[in-house]
Amino acid sequence: MPSLATELFREIRPGLFRVLAGSNAAVYVDVLDILEREASERHLGITREEAMTIVGEVIARHPLFTPEDPELERPATDQFSALPLREKARRVLDYLAKPEIGWVLDEQLHNWDRVIRLDAHGVILIDAIRKIARPDAAVFTDKLQGVCVALTSYAEFANAPFVHLENCLTLARGGLTELRGIEKTLLRLMERQRQAATLGDIYGVVFDQYTEQVGRTCYAELVRAQLPTRLDEAHARIRVLQSDVDLLHKMQHEVMRRDGLDSAMAMSRARMRLDELARTIELVQPLADEIDRRTAEFARRSLARSRYLQEVVGARRSQIKDMFERINGALAGCRLAELNQLISLPRLSLPDGRLLAGRDSLYEPPRRRSLEENPPIDDDVSEAQRDLAKAQLRAVARESLTVARANRFVEKLAGGKGARIASADLPVENKDDVADVIAVLLHADSSDARYRVEVSRINGETAISDYDRKLDCSLERFCLIKK
């Protein structure tokens, strides 16, 4: 049998891939994508004028586009940018229609009109590129469960053993493809998780993308499938089939009758299919374990990333950074325990906190918990427990000092964009209002904040601070300006 490369390049020219391998691949992919979608909607394709308009629109979105050396025509590369947009589009279209490239078919009809279509092989390749760029949601269906059920169906195997064997092999391959799709989706989400720059981004990856695409669908189905037990039974059944002489002879006669092979080749094919099914099923459990590991890693990283962003995206992070840079500059190469006295630092603006042990120590002695306080978790959760968990989550979300909470508080204040509200005029009537004000001050420097804060002491360049009394709290005087 000829090699795959021999058969491939018998059908197409290598130039078909050259278009996708150069520095201008992004431009050509956009051009081919739009041309294929427009041409597929018409039986004869699109006119050359329409194709040039489409190519021109794409080139206009890439002002730095310049053909590479193999694509050059006269004038030279340095003169290409001076050409009119229509001429640029014509040159790109002619390049894609070259016989050694073969992406575009430029045909002339009997009425002398010229139409543009994509080559059939190009259509297949563009469709594959779309699937890579816009992958479908990961799924986990009952294919692997179907294999396990079919293998234990003795009556069906007795009637047409080889047909059912090939059906099991097809289902097993499909199940492996689904598991690899779940693994790829997890890798994609972990990459987006690493690139998250704000709490909104990381929560969007966790609660919107992961929960909807993986957590509530395919991963939940994978857990419910209970594959380890079923796969053990499937392995035992395959070993029985491999040693069942009567069943192997039935498969042999079935292959001889269907494919016209001799007895030795037919028996060899039947045994090969059984071995392939065994190897395919052996790959399932390690892949499922890897998905479990990646899911746990995704959860750990999400929690760590969330905590990190909560610490570094706060409104006062620049002040904290300046303070520690000052300490590092003055105490470089020293240990705090070796210093007789600390350098003078600016006075910390702390609220009137009431700690049980005072501010000298935040140590909390460990508590011993009895076994009765930590009962084992039941797999079956009642509706009352679900409602209680949802209520607790709502309470935590409501009390979290997030930038969204600060924005909601500011929106309820009177005035539109540019309105200035003094701290003395803030409506603080209960502890929830105090928490809203704390959220406002905490996220004042956040890029997501729809307001800004001006402190009177800083604007007036004075060391004397004025305070406004709100309930049992003292707020250093400031002014809130709506964006």
N, C-alpha and C positions, 0 to 999 in steps of 0.2 A: 504494500500500500504506500502511495506517495506521502511525503511528509506534509504537515499542515501548511508550512510556508510555501511549498511547491504548489499546492492546490490554491492557496490564497492569491499568490501573485500571478497565477494563471488567469484569475478572474479580474484582478484590478492592477493598477500601476502603483508603484511605491510612492508616487507623488501625492496620492490621496492622503497619506499620513503626514507628508512633509508640511502640508498646510496647518496641521494641528501641532507641529513640533517646534515652530519658530517663535521668535519674539512677538510676532503679530497674531498669534493664535487666538487671543481674546477677540480681536476685531473680526477675524474670519469666522469664528464660531457664532458671533452675533449675526453676521451677514447670512450665513448658511441657515441659521435657525429661522430667521424671518422669511427668507426666500422659500424654504421648504413649507412653512405654514401657509404662506400666501399661494404658492403653486399647488399645494395639495387640495385646496378648495375649488380648483377649476380643472376641468377635464384636460384641456390642452396646455395648461401652464399659464404663466403670466407673460405679458408683452415685454419686450426688451426695454422699452421706455419706463415701464413700471419697475422693472428690476433695477435699472440705473437709479431711479428715485429712491428705492429702498436702500441700496448700497450707499448712496450719497448721504442719507440720513444717519446711517451707522457711522460713516467716516466723520461726519460732523461732530459726533459725540466723542471722537477720539482725535483731537487736533494734533497730537504728536505722532500720528501714524505715518510711517515711512516704509516703503517696500524694502525687503532684504535683497541681497545681491542676486539670488536666483530669480527674483520676481522683477528685476529691473527691465525697463524699456527706456528708450531715450525720451526725455532728457534724463540726466543722471539723478542720483538720490538727492543731492543737495538742492536740485531744482524742482523736486516733486512738490514741495510745500507751496511753491508759487503757482502751481496749476489751478485752474478753476475746479470747483467741487465736482462738476459734471464730468470733467475729463479724468479726475481721480477715480470716480465711480466706474467709468468705462474701462480703465486700465485694470482695476481690481476684478471686474466681471470677466474681462477677456483672459486674465490670468487663471481664474477658477475654471474657465471653459477650455483651457489648453488640453490636448489629448493626453499629455504625460501627467496631468493633474487629475482631470476626469470628474470633478465635483459637479460641474454645471453642464447641462446639455443646451446648446444654443442652436435651435432648429428653425428652419424656414418652411412655412406652410405653403400650400398650393396657391394661395392668394398673395404670396410674397411677404406676408407678415412674419416677423421673427418672434418666437416665443422662448421662454426660459423655463427649464425644469431641472430638478436635481436628479442625478443618476440614482438608479435603484439601490446600489450598494451604499451610496452616500446617505440615502434616506434611512437605511438600517443603522448606519453609524451615528447619525444625528439623533435618532431615537434612543440609542444606547447612551449617548452623552447626556441627554435629558434625564434619563433614569438615574445616572450617576450624580448629576448636579441636583436633582430634585427627587431624592429617594422616597419611596413609599413608606408609610408607617410600618413599623415592625409588627408582625403578627405571629401568633402561635396557635395553630388550629389542632385538629385531632388526628393529624397524619401519623405521628408516632404511636398514639394510642391505637389507631387503626391497624398498624402493623402488629402490635401485641395481640389485639383481638383476633386478627386474621390468622396468626400463627397457631392460636389455640383452637381454631375451628377445624376439627378433624374431618368432618363430613365434606367441607368444601375442598380441602386438599386431596381427599380421596377421589373426588370426581375429576378435577382438572388441576393437578398439583403444580405443573410448570406455569400455567397462567396465573395462578394465585401467588406463586413465588415471585414472578416478575411484578405483579401488582404490589406486593409487599416491598420489593426493592425500590419501586418508583415512589411509594409513600415514604420510605425511609430516607431517600435522597431529598425529597421535598421537606421533610422534617428537619434534616440537617441544614438545609438552606435557610429555613426560618430561624433556627438557632443562631446561625451566623449573622442573619439580619439583625437579631436582637443585640448580639455582641457589637456589631458595627454601630448601631444606634447608641449604645452606651458609650462607645469610644467618642462618637461625635458630640454627645452631650457633655462628656468630661472635658473635651477641648473647649466647648463654649463656656463651661464652668470656669476653666482656667483664665479665659479672656474676660470674664465679668469684672467690671470696674466699679459697679455700684451695688448696693443692696437690692435695688429693684431688678438689676440684671440677674443676680444670683438667684433671687426668689422666682424670677420668671423661668429660669432654667429648671429649677426644682419642681415648682408647683404647677407650672403651665405645660412645659415641654415634657419633662420626665414623667410626671404623674399621668398626663393624658396619653403619651405615646408608649410608655413602658409599664409604669407601676400598676395602673388600674386595668390594663388589657393583657398584653402578652406575658408579662412576668407573673401576674396573678394566675393566669391560665397554666403557666409552666409549673408553679408551685402546686396548684390543684391536681395536676396530672399524675403526681406521685410516680415519676418515671423509674426511680431506682428499683422498686419492687417489680414493676411490670417488665423492665428490661431483663432482670434476672430470670423471670419466667420465659421471656422470649429467647434468651441464650440457651436455656435448657431445652426448649422446643426445637431449636435449630440443630442442637447436637443429636436429638432423637431423629430428626429428618435425615441428617448426614449418615446415620447408621441404619436407616430403614431401607432394606434392599428392595422390597416390593414397591415402595413409593418411588425410589430412584429409577426403577425399570419403567414405571408409568411415565415419569418425566422424560426418560430416554425415548420411549415410543412417541410421546407427544411432540418432542423436538424433531424426530425423524419425519413424522407425518407433516409437520408444519413447514420446516425449513429444508427438507430433503437431504439431510446429512446422514452419514453412515453411523453405525451404532457406537463406535468408539468416540467420534466427534460429538455425538448427541449426549453421551454420558458425561464427557468432559465439560460440555457447556452447562449441563444441569449442576454438576459439582461446583463449577466456577461461580454460578449464580448464587448457590448456597453459601460459598465462602465469602463472596462479595457482600451478601446480606449480613453475614456475621460480622465482617469488618466494619460495615456501616453502622450497625447497632453499637459496636464497641466504641465508636467515636462519640456517641450521643452523651453518655454520662460525663466524660471529661469536659465536653463543651458546656453542658449544663452547669457543672461545678465552676467553670471559668466565668460563666454569666453571674452566678451567685457571688463569686469573689469580686467581680467588677461592680456589681450592684452595691455590695457592702463598702467598697472603696469609694464609690460615688457618694454614698450617704456620709461617710467620714469626711471626705473632702468638702462636701457642701457645708457641713457644720463648721469645719475649720475656716473655710473661706468666708462664711457669714460672720463668724466671730472676728476674724481679721478686719473685714470691712467695717464692722461696727466700731472697732477701735480706731481705725485710721481715717475714717471718713467723717468723724465728728466735727462739729463747728469750730472747736477750739484746738484742732490739731496743730495749727501753725504756731499758736502760743506755746503749747507743750513742746513742740519741736524746737522753738527758739530757746526755751528754758534748758532743755537737755544739751543743746549745742553749746550753750554758755557754760554748763557744768563740764562738758567734755573738754572745752577749750582751756578752762582754768585748772582742771584736775587731770590732765593728760598723763598717763603712766603711773597714776597713784591709785591706792585703794582707800575707800572711805574709812576703813577701820584704822588706817595708819595716820589719818589727819587729826591734828589737835583741835582744830576748829574748822567748820565748814565756811566756804566763801559766802558772802552776803548775797542772798537771792531776793527777788521781789516778793512782797507779801502775797501769799496765796489768798484768793478771794473764795472762801468757803462759805456755803450757806450755814445757817444755825442748825447744825445737825445734833441730834440727841442720841448718843450711843450709850448702851447699858454700862459698858466698862470705860466710858470716857474715850477721848481721842488718843490716849497713850497706847492702847493695844486694840487690835481688831481680832485677837485670837479667840477662837471658839473651840472649846474642848470637844473631842469626839464623843458621840453618843453611842451607847451600845444598843443595838436593836435585837429584839427577840425574834424567834422564828415566826411568831404569830403576827408580827407587824409586817412581814414580807411573805404573804401567802403566795403559792405558785400561781402563775397566770394560766387561766383556762383557755383552751383553744376556742370554745364556744362563748361568744360575747353576747350578752343580753342587750335588748333595746335600751333599757334603762342605763346600762353602762355606756353605750354609744352616746346617748343624749348627754350624760354627765361629762364625757370626754369632750364633746362638741362645745358644751357650755364653758368648760375650763379653757379651751382654746380661744373661744370668743372673748373671754375675760382677759386672757393674756394679751391677745391682739389689741383689745381696747385700751389696755393700760400701758402698752409699749410706747416708749418715747421716740417715735419715728418722725421722719421729716414729713410724712403724710399727715400725721396728727398735728404738727405745727402749722402746715399749710391750711388745714381745715379750720384751726383756731383763727388764723389771720383772715381767712375769707369771711368769717362771721363778723369781723369788726367793720364798723361803718367807714364809708369812703371807698373811692376807686383807686385806679393806678396812680401812684405818687402820693397817696394820702399818708400823713405823718400822725402817728398815735404815740403820745407820751406814755411812759410806764405807769405814771400816776393815774391815767385814764383807762387802763386796762380793766375790763370787767372780771374781777377775781372774787368769786363768792363762795367757793368751796374748794376742797382738796383737788378735785378733778381740774378745776381752772388753774390751780397752782402747777399741777403736772403739765398742763398745756403751755404755760409760760416757760417752764423748764425746757420743754421740747423746742420751743421757739428759740431760746438762747443756745441750746445745744447744737442746733443745726443752722445757725445764722449764716455760716460761711459755706454751707453745702451748695453744690451746683443745682440741686433740685429744689432748693428753697425759693418760694415765690415772694420773698421779702428780704430786707436787709436790716441790720441793727446798727445804730450809732450810739456810742456810749458818751455821755456828756463829759466825763472826766478826760477821756482821750481827745475828744474834739477841742476841749478848752485847754489842753496841755497843763492840767493842774493835778497835783497829787492828792487833793482833797476830794473825797467821794461823798456824794449825796445819796441818800437812800429813801425809797418809798416803802411804806409799811402796808403789806397785804396779808390780812388774816394774822398768822403768827410768824410770818416770814418778812425779812428785810431784803428788798431788791435794790441793787445799785442802779441809780437812775439812768435810763436809756430811752431812746426814741426808735420806734418801729416804723419803717417806710415800706409800703406795698410796692411791688414791682409791676 
